[in-house]
Amino acid sequence: MLHGNSTTAAWVTVSVSAATLRAGENDGTALVAAGDFPLYQARRIGRNQVVADQPR
């Protein structure tokens, strides 16, 4: 998205991650970890990346 009036950068970028719990699971910490790992892995690789975590 163009962000022309910014003194930091001309473009705004977004990083998105999604995670799910299986039926009966309720561990919020594990849910966040499952979403964070592929997100930060993709960010380390560079822009325009898709990274999927392996099923548990």
C-alpha atoms as an extended CHARMM CRD file, in Angstrom:
* protein
*
        56  EXT
         1         1  MET       CA              0.0000000000        0.0000000000        0.0000000000  PROA      1               0.0000000000
         2         2  LEU       CA              1.4000000000        3.3740000000       -0.9630000000  PROA      2               0.0000000000
         3         3  HSD       CA              2.2570000000        5.5320000000        2.0400000000  PROA      3               0.0000000000
         4         4  GLY       CA              3.6880000000        8.5670000000        0.3120000000  PROA      4               0.0000000000
         5         5  ASN       CA              3.4630000000       11.0350000000        3.2250000000  PROA      5               0.0000000000
         6         6  SER       CA              5.5910000000        8.8990000000        5.5540000000  PROA      6               0.0000000000
         7         7  THR       CA              9.0570000000       10.0860000000        6.5030000000  PROA      7               0.0000000000
         8         8  THR       CA             10.0320000000        6.4470000000        7.1890000000  PROA      8               0.0000000000
         9         9  ALA       CA              9.0650000000        4.5690000000        4.0060000000  PROA      9               0.0000000000
        10        10  ALA       CA              6.9440000000        5.0210000000        0.9050000000  PROA      10              0.0000000000
        11        11  TRP       CA              5.1870000000        1.6530000000        1.3530000000  PROA      11              0.0000000000
        12        12  VAL       CA              3.3190000000       -0.0460000000        4.1660000000  PROA      12              0.0000000000
        13        13  THR       CA              3.8700000000       -3.7990000000        4.4060000000  PROA      13              0.0000000000
        14        14  VAL       CA              1.8870000000       -6.4240000000        6.3010000000  PROA      14              0.0000000000
        15        15  SER       CA              2.8560000000       -9.7730000000        7.7760000000  PROA      15              0.0000000000
        16        16  VAL       CA              0.0330000000      -12.2270000000        8.4870000000  PROA      16              0.0000000000
        17        17  SER       CA             -0.0800000000      -15.5980000000       10.1940000000  PROA      17              0.0000000000
        18        18  ALA       CA             -2.8760000000      -18.0300000000       10.9950000000  PROA      18              0.0000000000
        19        19  ALA       CA             -3.0490000000      -20.9940000000       13.3380000000  PROA      19              0.0000000000
        20        20  THR       CA             -5.7260000000      -23.3950000000       14.5060000000  PROA      20              0.0000000000
        21        21  LEU       CA             -6.3760000000      -25.6780000000       17.4220000000  PROA      21              0.0000000000
        22        22  ARG       CA             -7.7260000000      -29.1970000000       17.0500000000  PROA      22              0.0000000000
        23        23  ALA       CA            -11.0610000000      -30.0740000000       18.6300000000  PROA      23              0.0000000000
        24        24  GLY       CA            -10.6400000000      -30.3580000000       22.3840000000  PROA      24              0.0000000000
        25        25  GLU       CA             -7.3830000000      -28.3840000000       22.5340000000  PROA      25              0.0000000000
        26        26  ASN       CA             -7.3360000000      -25.2040000000       24.5790000000  PROA      26              0.0000000000
        27        27  ASP       CA             -3.6600000000      -24.2950000000       24.9350000000  PROA      27              0.0000000000
        28        28  GLY       CA             -3.4580000000      -20.6360000000       23.9170000000  PROA      28              0.0000000000
        29        29  THR       CA              0.3280000000      -20.5450000000       24.3260000000  PROA      29              0.0000000000
        30        30  ALA       CA              0.7320000000      -23.3940000000       21.8350000000  PROA      30              0.0000000000
        31        31  LEU       CA             -1.6670000000      -21.6540000000       19.4530000000  PROA      31              0.0000000000
        32        32  VAL       CA              0.3640000000      -18.4440000000       19.4890000000  PROA      32              0.0000000000
        33        33  ALA       CA              3.6150000000      -20.3890000000       19.0570000000  PROA      33              0.0000000000
        34        34  ALA       CA              2.1310000000      -22.2810000000       16.0910000000  PROA      34              0.0000000000
        35        35  GLY       CA              1.3330000000      -18.9720000000       14.3900000000  PROA      35              0.0000000000
        36        36  ASP       CA              4.5380000000      -17.1700000000       15.3430000000  PROA      36              0.0000000000
        37        37  PHE       CA              7.0270000000      -19.7450000000       14.0490000000  PROA      37              0.0000000000
        38        38  PRO       CA              6.0720000000      -19.6300000000       10.3440000000  PROA      38              0.0000000000
        39        39  LEU       CA              5.4890000000      -15.8690000000       10.5120000000  PROA      39              0.0000000000
        40        40  TYR       CA              8.9820000000      -15.0720000000       11.7360000000  PROA      40              0.0000000000
        41        41  GLN       CA             10.5240000000      -17.6930000000        9.4570000000  PROA      41              0.0000000000
        42        42  ALA       CA              8.9120000000      -15.9920000000        6.4540000000  PROA      42              0.0000000000
        43        43  ARG       CA             10.0490000000      -12.5770000000        7.6360000000  PROA      43              0.0000000000
        44        44  ARG       CA             13.6550000000      -13.8170000000        7.9270000000  PROA      44              0.0000000000
        45        45  ILE       CA             13.5560000000      -15.1560000000        4.3570000000  PROA      45              0.0000000000
        46        46  GLY       CA             12.3470000000      -11.8570000000        2.8890000000  PROA      46              0.0000000000
        47        47  ARG       CA              9.3350000000      -10.2140000000        1.3350000000  PROA      47              0.0000000000
        48        48  ASN       CA              6.5490000000      -12.0150000000       -0.4950000000  PROA      48              0.0000000000
        49        49  GLN       CA              7.0280000000      -15.3370000000        1.2740000000  PROA      49              0.0000000000
        50        50  VAL       CA              4.5760000000      -18.0330000000        2.2990000000  PROA      50              0.0000000000
        51        51  VAL       CA              5.6540000000      -20.4870000000        5.0040000000  PROA      51              0.0000000000
        52        52  ALA       CA              3.4470000000      -23.2650000000        6.3690000000  PROA      52              0.0000000000
        53        53  ASP       CA              4.1290000000      -25.0590000000        9.6150000000  PROA      53              0.0000000000
        54        54  GLN       CA              4.0340000000      -28.8440000000        9.6070000000  PROA      54              0.0000000000
        55        55  PRO       CA              0.8540000000      -30.4280000000       11.0340000000  PROA      55              0.0000000000
        56        56  ARG       CA              1.1600000000      -31.6430000000       14.6130000000  PROA      56              0.0000000000
